Amino acid sequence: MITTVNLIWEIIKRNLSASLVGSWPWKLTLLDVGTSATLASAVLALLLARSQLARTNRPVISYSSFSDESSFIKKAERVIHVRNAGAGHAIVCLVKYRFRMAGPRSGVAEGPAGEWMDWQDVVDRLEERGLTNWQHYVLPRIGSGSALPLAGAAGAGLEVVAFTRQAMLVLAELDILLRIEDTLGDQHERVLVCMSERHRKEVIERRQRRRLPFLR
């Protein structure tokens, strides 16, 4: 690219009159073709080296769900752990949340998906709907600058949310937007689908199967 620009510049400059060549900006002299080619090669080598380093140290945001394995609350029906399954560091720089409540009669999500909100806004909104943090669910506050644990095992990650049965019957959907920064300063985003209608359905059906022997 640099070599091409220099070549075009010199061609245009050599076809101008002497009076114009001595005026601005034509009196500027760019690098010669050989120097430009060397500089372009050096820049390309640096870009390739950075690209290779970025791939080698790229973090991988992974998350898994568990039942009855919360570190913060008893009788959890669904627990989400997130971890860095890649090779490089993963520093949290942004966390946002959105949710939808389940209709009291239909049991399906009410209205369209909400806007992304901060942690305090989510806790306050859920409190208004009768769900209390650390009682009906657990949503730890993940601050900016926190590091995702580097782990290959699913259960070794950071617990980001846990739901009791009551929370899963009232809450239809909950997503977490997680943005992290790697070693080179590049940012990566991942949306964690922590709760969906399918997950609620699985919990309800599992509960019904457990009760069947007692109803006979």
Secondary structure in CASP SS format (residue, H / E / C, confidence):
PFRMAT SS
TARGET T0000
AUTHOR 0000-0000-0000
METHOD secondary structure of the structure
MODEL  1
M C 1.00
I H 1.00
T H 1.00
T H 1.00
V H 1.00
N H 1.00
L H 1.00
I H 1.00
W H 1.00
E H 1.00
I H 1.00
I H 1.00
K H 1.00
R H 1.00
N C 1.00
L C 1.00
S C 1.00
A H 1.00
S H 1.00
L H 1.00
V H 1.00
G C 1.00
S C 1.00
W C 1.00
P C 1.00
W C 1.00
K C 1.00
L C 1.00
T C 1.00
L C 1.00
L C 1.00
D C 1.00
V H 1.00
G H 1.00
T H 1.00
S H 1.00
A H 1.00
T H 1.00
L H 1.00
A H 1.00
S H 1.00
A H 1.00
V H 1.00
L H 1.00
A H 1.00
L H 1.00
L H 1.00
L H 1.00
A H 1.00
R H 1.00
S H 1.00
Q H 1.00
L H 1.00
A H 1.00
R H 1.00
T H 1.00
N C 1.00
R C 1.00
P C 1.00
V C 1.00
I E 1.00
S E 1.00
Y E 1.00
S E 1.00
S E 1.00
F E 1.00
S C 1.00
D C 1.00
E C 1.00
S C 1.00
S C 1.00
F C 1.00
I C 1.00
K C 1.00
K C 1.00
A C 1.00
E C 1.00
R E 1.00
V E 1.00
I E 1.00
H E 1.00
V E 1.00
R E 1.00
N E 1.00
A C 1.00
G C 1.00
A C 1.00
G C 1.00
H C 1.00
A C 1.00
I E 1.00
V E 1.00
C E 1.00
L E 1.00
V E 1.00
K E 1.00
Y E 1.00
R E 1.00
F E 1.00
R E 1.00
M E 1.00
A E 1.00
G C 1.00
P C 1.00
R C 1.00
S C 1.00
G C 1.00
V C 1.00
A E 1.00
E C 1.00
G C 1.00
P C 1.00
A C 1.00
G C 1.00
E C 1.00
W C 1.00
M E 1.00
D C 1.00
W H 1.00
Q H 1.00
D H 1.00
V H 1.00
V H 1.00
D H 1.00
R H 1.00
L H 1.00
E H 1.00
E H 1.00
R C 1.00
G C 1.00
L C 1.00
T C 1.00
N E 1.00
W C 1.00
Q C 1.00
H C 1.00
Y E 1.00
V E 1.00
L C 1.00
P C 1.00
R C 1.00
I C 1.00
G C 1.00
S C 1.00
G C 1.00
S C 1.00
A E 1.00
L C 1.00
P C 1.00
L E 1.00
A C 1.00
G C 1.00
A C 1.00
A H 1.00
G H 1.00
A H 1.00
G C 1.00
L E 1.00
E E 1.00
V E 1.00
V E 1.00
A E 1.00
F E 1.00
T C 1.00
R H 1.00
Q H 1.00
A H 1.00
M H 1.00
L H 1.00
V H 1.00
L E 1.00
A E 1.00
E E 1.00
L E 1.00
D E 1.00
I E 1.00
L E 1.00
L E 1.00
R E 1.00
I E 1.00
E E 1.00
D C 1.00
T C 1.00
L C 1.00
G C 1.00
D C 1.00
Q E 1.00
H E 1.00
E E 1.00
R E 1.00
V E 1.00
L E 1.00
V E 1.00
C E 1.00
M E 1.00
S C 1.00
E H 1.00
R H 1.00
H H 1.00
R H 1.00
K H 1.00
E H 1.00
V H 1.00
I H 1.00
E H 1.00
R H 1.00
R H 1.00
Q H 1.00
R H 1.00
R H 1.00
R H 1.00
L H 1.00
P H 1.00
F H 1.00
L H 1.00
R C 1.00
END
